[in-house]
């Protein structure tokens, strides 16, 4: 059995750089959308793509590739919540529109609360956790 040698300083630096690169990369769902669909526009962390397929087919294809943490339909649109993104697929002439936005852009402020469980804000500012409020015992 071979003895385990401790990392050298250079080895530790290389390992740290590799770990940081792996953790800070593009999410898998963002990468999949960019590789699969036609880009339409971008605005900061929000990207819009087009698909020639209807909403149901497009959503099925996305979900088969990248399983969301939550999924909900509302008014003909499908919403998929991932760890760091919300994907909205809605009907458009000749297919569907796919919009992906960072959770920080609207989710944490409650923009998707109407979709129910799995889409409620998770921050204490959204009403979960401590902080006191009307009716709390002081």
Backbone as a chain_set.jsonl record, in Angstrom:
{"seq": "XXXXXXXXXXXXXXXXXXXXXXXXXXXXXXXXXXXXXXXXXXXXXXXXXXXXXXXXXXXXXXXXXXXXXXXXXXXXXXXXXXXXXXXXXXXXXXXXXXXXXXXXXXXXXXXXXXXXXXXXXXXXXXXXXXXXXXXXXX", "coords": {"N": [[0.853, -1.168, 0.0], [0.631, 2.158, -0.891], [2.045, 5.094, 0.502], [0.276, 8.042, 1.481], [0.96, 11.166, 0.214], [1.387, 14.455, 1.431], [-0.167, 17.425, 0.052], [1.718, 19.649, -1.924], [2.549, 23.146, -1.722], [2.189, 24.336, -4.236], [0.615, 22.368, -5.439], [-1.679, 22.54, -3.861], [-2.571, 25.098, -4.55], [-3.186, 24.759, -7.275], [-5.26, 22.863, -7.045], [-7.155, 24.407, -5.616], [-7.738, 26.419, -7.518], [-8.894, 24.869, -9.558], [-11.181, 23.89, -8.231], [-12.554, 26.311, -7.686], [-13.068, 27.18, -10.297], [-14.777, 25.164, -11.166], [-16.976, 25.551, -9.483], [-17.864, 28.126, -10.048], [-18.828, 28.258, -12.592], [-21.031, 28.324, -15.487], [-24.449, 27.467, -15.007], [-25.859, 24.161, -15.426], [-28.37, 24.086, -16.711], [-28.449, 26.573, -17.972], [-26.308, 26.291, -19.735], [-27.257, 24.16, -21.292], [-29.55, 25.349, -22.52], [-28.305, 27.39, -24.006], [-26.792, 25.866, -25.768], [-28.745, 24.563, -27.196], [-30.961, 26.106, -28.087], [-32.111, 28.944, -30.06], [-30.625, 32.049, -29.544], [-32.242, 35.072, -28.543], [-32.341, 37.571, -27.15], [-30.562, 39.429, -24.568], [-30.358, 40.565, -21.215], [-28.509, 41.591, -18.865], [-28.345, 39.135, -16.42], [-30.492, 37.836, -17.469], [-31.702, 35.886, -20.053], [-33.07, 35.316, -23.29], [-34.494, 32.893, -25.37], [-35.479, 31.242, -28.453], [-37.709, 28.685, -29.577], [-38.638, 26.307, -32.013], [-40.523, 24.504, -31.394], [-43.69, 23.699, -29.737], [-44.84, 24.861, -26.461], [-45.201, 22.637, -24.608], [-43.606, 20.538, -25.726], [-41.1, 21.757, -25.751], [-40.665, 22.252, -22.995], [-40.685, 19.617, -22.035], [-38.386, 18.614, -23.256], [-36.391, 20.197, -22.022], [-36.728, 19.513, -19.305], [-36.231, 16.758, -19.363], [-33.526, 16.796, -19.787], [-32.432, 18.486, -17.795], [-33.408, 18.274, -14.645], [-35.815, 20.1, -12.852], [-36.043, 21.841, -9.638], [-38.544, 22.617, -8.88], [-41.739, 22.773, -10.475], [-44.249, 24.369, -12.401], [-47.356, 25.307, -13.911], [-48.988, 28.068, -15.436], [-51.453, 29.98, -16.824], [-50.885, 29.177, -19.504], [-48.151, 29.268, -19.639], [-45.091, 27.693, -18.665], [-43.231, 27.147, -15.733], [-40.031, 26.654, -14.474], [-38.074, 25.931, -11.75], [-34.763, 26.161, -10.846], [-31.667, 25.55, -9.04], [-30.335, 28.057, -9.094], [-31.702, 29.558, -10.935], [-34.625, 30.663, -12.775], [-36.702, 29.323, -15.181], [-38.812, 30.231, -17.753], [-41.206, 29.156, -19.952], [-43.043, 30.063, -22.676], [-45.808, 30.452, -24.987], [-45.298, 31.399, -28.386], [-45.551, 32.979, -31.623], [-45.199, 30.476, -34.009], [-43.855, 28.696, -32.345], [-42.17, 28.587, -29.269], [-41.154, 30.712, -26.528], [-38.316, 30.978, -24.519], [-37.294, 31.932, -21.416], [-34.713, 32.676, -19.246], [-33.802, 33.489, -16.018], [-31.835, 34.856, -13.377], [-32.162, 33.819, -10.002], [-31.979, 35.92, -8.16], [-33.024, 38.129, -9.473], [-35.857, 38.43, -9.361], [-37.166, 36.461, -8.028], [-36.424, 36.191, -5.256], [-37.608, 38.42, -4.233], [-40.235, 37.789, -4.304], [-41.606, 37.618, -6.722], [-42.558, 35.344, -8.005], [-44.324, 34.13, -6.326], [-47.017, 33.593, -6.675], [-47.116, 31.171, -7.911], [-47.027, 29.183, -6.049], [-46.081, 26.443, -3.768], [-42.6, 25.758, -3.684], [-41.919, 27.887, -5.194], [-42.01, 30.029, -3.595], [-40.467, 32.815, -1.977], [-37.314, 32.286, -0.398], [-35.95, 33.721, 1.474], [-35.457, 35.395, 4.669], [-36.607, 37.933, 4.485], [-38.741, 37.443, 2.914], [-40.665, 36.446, 4.542], [-40.204, 34.006, 5.709], [-38.744, 32.408, 8.38], [-37.175, 33.98, 11.281], [-37.679, 37.247, 12.808], [-39.788, 38.72, 13.571], [-43.013, 40.252, 13.579], [-46.355, 41.409, 12.785], [-48.535, 40.308, 15.287], [-46.711, 38.673, 16.557], [-45.359, 37.489, 19.632], [-43.999, 39.699, 21.896]], "CA": [[0.0, 0.0, 0.0], [1.458, 3.354, -1.018], [1.79, 6.138, 1.492], [-0.341, 9.256, 0.948], [1.846, 12.309, 0.403], [0.636, 15.701, 1.564], [-0.087, 18.341, -1.087], [2.687, 20.746, -1.875], [1.883, 24.449, -1.827], [1.784, 24.494, -5.643], [-0.495, 21.444, -5.657], [-2.856, 23.092, -3.19], [-3.034, 26.24, -5.351], [-3.815, 24.209, -8.482], [-6.518, 22.272, -6.616], [-8.076, 25.499, -5.287], [-8.154, 27.056, -8.775], [-9.805, 23.948, -10.232], [-12.451, 23.888, -7.496], [-13.227, 27.593, -7.921], [-13.55, 27.192, -11.682], [-15.921, 24.254, -11.258], [-18.101, 26.093, -8.727], [-18.323, 29.425, -10.517], [-19.181, 28.173, -13.996], [-22.412, 28.454, -15.907], [-25.256, 26.342, -14.561], [-26.109, 23.175, -16.463], [-29.548, 24.447, -17.503], [-28.04, 27.698, -18.837], [-25.458, 25.729, -20.782], [-28.13, 23.391, -22.172], [-30.35, 26.274, -23.321], [-27.418, 28.071, -24.952], [-26.353, 24.903, -26.77], [-29.879, 23.929, -27.859], [-31.959, 27.023, -28.643], [-31.674, 30.157, -30.75], [-30.675, 33.23, -28.666], [-33.023, 36.208, -29.034], [-31.852, 38.8, -26.506], [-30.072, 39.281, -23.198], [-30.407, 41.756, -20.377], [-27.823, 41.177, -17.639], [-28.405, 37.689, -16.196], [-31.697, 37.309, -18.104], [-31.507, 35.536, -21.458], [-34.279, 34.838, -23.956], [-34.245, 32.024, -26.512], [-36.677, 30.815, -29.154], [-37.791, 27.285, -29.956], [-39.634, 26.051, -33.05], [-41.488, 23.571, -30.826], [-44.649, 24.284, -28.797], [-44.439, 24.926, -25.048], [-45.107, 21.31, -23.999], [-42.452, 19.819, -26.265], [-39.893, 22.457, -25.296], [-40.502, 21.985, -21.559], [-40.319, 18.206, -21.882], [-36.977, 18.469, -23.648], [-35.556, 20.824, -20.978], [-36.853, 18.734, -18.064], [-35.544, 15.482, -19.552], [-32.081, 17.044, -19.727], [-32.105, 19.114, -16.507], [-34.564, 18.162, -13.76], [-35.96, 21.279, -11.998], [-36.392, 21.648, -8.226], [-39.992, 22.813, -8.83], [-42.331, 23.003, -11.806], [-45.628, 24.829, -12.286], [-47.929, 25.916, -15.106], [-49.927, 29.142, -15.132], [-51.832, 30.792, -17.961], [-50.249, 28.765, -20.746], [-46.691, 29.28, -19.485], [-44.519, 26.71, -17.736], [-42.153, 27.715, -14.929], [-39.119, 25.648, -13.933], [-37.123, 26.536, -10.813], [-33.508, 25.445, -10.636], [-30.959, 26.058, -7.867], [-29.972, 29.469, -9.194], [-32.381, 30.155, -12.077], [-36.025, 30.395, -13.107], [-36.918, 29.219, -16.618], [-40.209, 30.399, -18.136], [-41.443, 28.803, -21.346], [-44.374, 30.54, -23.055], [-46.128, 30.328, -26.405], [-45.014, 32.511, -29.284], [-45.864, 32.568, -32.997], [-44.255, 29.538, -34.602], [-43.139, 27.878, -31.363], [-42.208, 29.061, -27.888], [-40.091, 31.578, -26.031], [-37.703, 30.476, -23.283], [-36.626, 33.017, -20.69], [-34.034, 32.207, -18.043], [-33.33, 34.614, -15.216], [-31.206, 34.544, -12.108], [-33.097, 33.884, -8.879], [-31.913, 37.215, -7.479], [-33.696, 39.177, -10.237], [-37.249, 38.635, -8.998], [-37.622, 35.365, -7.191], [-36.249, 36.45, -3.822], [-38.55, 39.478, -3.87], [-41.588, 37.26, -4.301], [-42.254, 37.777, -8.022], [-43.149, 34.088, -8.46], [-45.056, 33.549, -5.199], [-48.324, 33.149, -7.149], [-47.006, 29.804, -8.412], [-47.213, 28.263, -4.941], [-44.943, 25.762, -3.158], [-41.429, 25.605, -4.527], [-41.638, 29.166, -5.836], [-42.054, 31.083, -2.574], [-39.125, 33.296, -1.622], [-36.708, 31.546, 0.697], [-35.189, 34.596, 2.361], [-36.234, 35.895, 5.799], [-37.374, 39.088, 4.059], [-39.937, 36.94, 2.27], [-41.615, 35.982, 5.528], [-39.794, 32.744, 6.29], [-37.683, 32.606, 9.371], [-37.47, 34.915, 12.371], [-37.68, 38.637, 12.426], [-40.902, 39.42, 14.191], [-44.002, 40.847, 12.7], [-47.643, 41.546, 13.444], [-49.031, 39.149, 15.983], [-45.658, 37.978, 17.286], [-45.253, 37.826, 21.035], [-42.794, 40.518, 22.115]], "C": [[0.901, 1.233, 0.0], [1.068, 4.376, 0.037], [1.188, 7.358, 0.793], [0.572, 10.426, 1.258], [1.012, 13.569, 0.538], [0.831, 16.57, 0.321], [1.02, 19.361, -0.879], [1.907, 22.047, -1.982], [1.374, 24.673, -3.251], [0.595, 23.582, -5.959], [-1.785, 21.952, -5.04], [-3.438, 24.262, -3.977], [-3.761, 25.748, -6.6], [-5.172, 23.609, -8.131], [-7.55, 23.348, -6.305], [-8.602, 26.185, -6.547], [-9.147, 26.168, -9.517], [-11.171, 23.909, -9.549], [-13.23, 25.176, -7.71], [-13.801, 27.653, -9.331], [-14.783, 26.307, -11.833], [-17.154, 24.83, -10.581], [-18.657, 27.382, -9.318], [-18.756, 29.412, -11.975], [-20.67, 28.369, -14.233], [-23.189, 27.237, -15.429], [-25.535, 25.417, -15.73], [-27.305, 23.554, -17.323], [-29.23, 25.621, -18.426], [-27.212, 27.19, -20.009], [-26.305, 24.957, -21.788], [-28.954, 24.313, -23.072], [-29.498, 26.955, -24.389], [-26.981, 27.135, -26.084], [-27.492, 24.397, -27.655], [-30.79, 24.897, -28.608], [-31.33, 28.283, -29.232], [-31.742, 31.356, -29.803], [-31.442, 34.37, -29.336], [-32.515, 37.523, -28.471], [-31.33, 38.462, -25.107], [-30.142, 40.637, -22.51], [-29.808, 41.378, -19.03], [-27.812, 39.664, -17.534], [-29.625, 37.042, -16.852], [-31.451, 37.108, -19.593], [-32.81, 35.01, -22.023], [-33.877, 34.068, -25.206], [-35.561, 31.727, -27.209], [-36.553, 29.338, -29.506], [-38.859, 27.164, -31.039], [-40.739, 25.129, -32.554], [-42.484, 24.282, -29.919], [-44.152, 24.171, -27.354], [-44.225, 23.537, -24.454], [-43.891, 20.521, -24.447], [-41.154, 20.438, -25.774], [-39.625, 22.164, -23.828], [-40.074, 20.545, -21.336], [-38.842, 17.998, -22.199], [-36.039, 19.035, -22.579], [-35.543, 19.952, -19.722], [-36.164, 17.375, -18.189], [-34.034, 15.636, -19.42], [-31.647, 17.559, -18.356], [-33.353, 19.138, -15.63], [-34.677, 19.387, -12.85], [-36.282, 20.901, -10.553], [-37.892, 21.809, -8.028], [-40.471, 23.13, -10.238], [-43.787, 23.385, -11.626], [-46.07, 25.428, -13.607], [-48.916, 26.99, -14.661], [-50.194, 29.936, -16.405], [-51.129, 30.446, -19.261], [-48.73, 28.791, -20.712], [-46.281, 28.2, -18.495], [-43.329, 27.362, -17.043], [-41.348, 26.568, -14.326], [-38.122, 26.345, -13.027], [-35.937, 25.594, -10.653], [-32.799, 26.083, -9.448], [-30.69, 27.549, -7.932], [-30.705, 30.204, -10.309], [-33.863, 29.808, -12.094], [-36.103, 30.373, -14.625], [-38.414, 29.324, -16.867], [-40.319, 30.078, -19.619], [-42.88, 29.201, -21.669], [-44.548, 30.453, -24.562], [-45.732, 31.596, -27.148], [-45.354, 32.054, -30.696], [-44.784, 31.636, -33.554], [-43.484, 28.695, -33.613], [-43.296, 28.381, -29.947], [-41.003, 29.935, -27.585], [-39.617, 31.024, -24.703], [-36.956, 31.631, -22.652], [-35.993, 32.415, -19.442], [-33.502, 33.431, -17.301], [-32.777, 34.119, -13.888], [-32.229, 34.68, -10.988], [-33.12, 35.254, -8.213], [-32.726, 38.29, -8.181], [-35.146, 39.4, -9.848], [-37.763, 37.619, -8.014], [-37.551, 35.695, -5.715], [-37.161, 37.568, -3.335], [-39.988, 39.031, -3.929], [-42.306, 37.334, -5.637], [-42.961, 36.503, -8.491], [-43.982, 33.411, -7.367], [-46.419, 33.016, -5.628], [-48.3, 31.712, -7.666], [-47.101, 28.766, -7.303], [-45.943, 27.613, -4.435], [-43.812, 25.539, -4.157], [-41.027, 26.895, -5.218], [-41.735, 30.329, -4.858], [-40.64, 31.545, -2.268], [-38.599, 32.561, -0.401], [-35.957, 32.416, 1.676], [-36.056, 35.044, 3.532], [-37.07, 37.117, 5.428], [-38.68, 38.67, 3.403], [-40.935, 36.366, 3.25], [-41.27, 34.635, 6.129], [-38.662, 33.002, 7.261], [-38.107, 33.62, 10.411], [-37.532, 36.334, 11.887], [-38.822, 39.421, 13.012], [-41.818, 40.049, 13.185], [-45.295, 40.972, 13.44], [-48.079, 40.241, 14.074], [-47.971, 38.355, 16.713], [-45.658, 38.424, 18.735], [-43.948, 38.555, 21.247], [-42.264, 40.291, 23.508]], "O": [[1.827, 1.33, 0.805], [-0.099, 4.496, 0.408], [1.543, 7.67, -0.344], [0.923, 10.661, 2.415], [0.023, 13.731, -0.176], [1.845, 16.473, -0.37], [1.219, 19.866, 0.226], [0.719, 22.032, -2.303], [0.255, 25.146, -3.445], [-0.326, 23.986, -6.668], [-2.859, 21.811, -5.625], [-4.657, 24.407, -4.065], [-4.826, 26.259, -6.944], [-6.143, 23.829, -8.855], [-8.711, 23.214, -6.694], [-9.789, 26.498, -6.629], [-10.14, 26.665, -10.049], [-12.202, 23.896, -10.222], [-14.446, 25.137, -7.898], [-14.918, 28.135, -9.523], [-15.723, 26.66, -12.545], [-18.27, 24.62, -11.056], [-19.828, 27.695, -9.1], [-19.027, 30.472, -12.539], [-21.453, 28.554, -13.301], [-22.676, 26.118, -15.438], [-25.458, 25.827, -16.888], [-27.27, 23.367, -18.539], [-29.705, 25.651, -19.561], [-27.405, 27.622, -21.145], [-26.101, 25.078, -22.996], [-29.043, 24.071, -24.275], [-29.918, 27.082, -25.539], [-26.82, 27.569, -27.225], [-27.246, 23.863, -28.737], [-31.334, 24.545, -29.655], [-30.185, 28.63, -28.941], [-32.822, 31.66, -29.297], [-31.309, 34.603, -30.538], [-32.284, 38.477, -29.213], [-31.602, 37.4, -24.547], [-30.006, 41.691, -23.131], [-30.519, 40.896, -18.148], [-27.333, 38.978, -18.438], [-29.776, 35.821, -16.795], [-31.048, 38.03, -20.302], [-33.571, 34.339, -21.326], [-33.042, 34.515, -25.993], [-36.633, 31.931, -26.639], [-35.457, 28.814, -29.705], [-39.879, 27.851, -30.981], [-41.771, 24.983, -33.208], [-42.178, 25.347, -29.383], [-43.176, 23.478, -27.07], [-43.18, 23.279, -23.857], [-43.218, 19.899, -23.625], [-40.215, 19.724, -25.42], [-38.493, 21.861, -23.449], [-39.185, 20.284, -20.525], [-38.14, 17.285, -21.483], [-35.015, 18.43, -22.266], [-34.487, 19.687, -19.149], [-35.575, 16.892, -17.223], [-33.346, 14.71, -18.991], [-30.627, 17.129, -17.818], [-34.256, 19.944, -15.858], [-33.722, 19.695, -12.137], [-36.733, 19.79, -10.276], [-38.462, 21.211, -7.116], [-39.738, 23.667, -11.068], [-44.489, 22.802, -10.8], [-45.259, 25.993, -14.341], [-49.592, 26.844, -13.644], [-49.273, 30.498, -16.996], [-50.808, 31.341, -20.043], [-48.087, 28.371, -21.674], [-47.044, 27.843, -17.596], [-42.522, 28.042, -17.677], [-41.905, 25.635, -13.747], [-37.404, 27.244, -13.465], [-36.088, 24.406, -10.367], [-33.291, 27.07, -8.902], [-30.807, 28.239, -6.919], [-30.375, 31.352, -10.607], [-34.299, 28.812, -11.516], [-35.627, 31.296, -15.286], [-39.199, 28.593, -16.264], [-39.611, 30.658, -20.443], [-43.821, 28.738, -21.024], [-43.576, 30.389, -25.315], [-45.817, 32.705, -26.621], [-45.436, 30.851, -30.944], [-43.602, 31.978, -33.563], [-42.528, 28.026, -34.008], [-44.413, 28.581, -29.471], [-39.986, 29.902, -28.279], [-40.427, 30.643, -23.858], [-36.087, 32.238, -23.278], [-36.661, 31.724, -18.673], [-32.841, 34.29, -17.883], [-33.205, 33.094, -13.356], [-33.076, 35.572, -11.031], [-34.17, 35.7, -7.75], [-33.091, 39.282, -7.549], [-35.629, 40.521, -10.007], [-38.691, 37.89, -7.252], [-38.527, 35.497, -4.992], [-37.454, 37.649, -2.142], [-40.887, 39.819, -3.632], [-43.519, 37.131, -5.682], [-43.881, 36.584, -9.305], [-44.306, 32.229, -7.486], [-46.932, 32.082, -5.012], [-49.355, 31.102, -7.839], [-47.242, 27.577, -7.59], [-44.849, 28.141, -4.634], [-44.039, 25.181, -5.313], [-39.929, 26.997, -5.765], [-41.562, 31.484, -5.245], [-39.708, 30.742, -2.299], [-39.355, 32.25, 0.52], [-35.376, 31.899, 2.63], [-37.28, 35.073, 3.405], [-38.141, 37.321, 6.001], [-39.625, 39.457, 3.341], [-41.967, 35.842, 2.83], [-42.0, 34.16, 7.0], [-37.729, 33.747, 6.961], [-39.253, 34.068, 10.427], [-37.447, 36.596, 10.687], [-38.831, 40.651, 12.96], [-41.419, 40.342, 12.059], [-45.345, 40.669, 14.632], [-47.995, 39.185, 13.448], [-48.316, 37.423, 17.44], [-45.922, 39.588, 19.037], [-42.895, 38.079, 20.822], [-41.256, 40.886, 23.889]]}, "num_chains": 1, "name": "protein.A"}
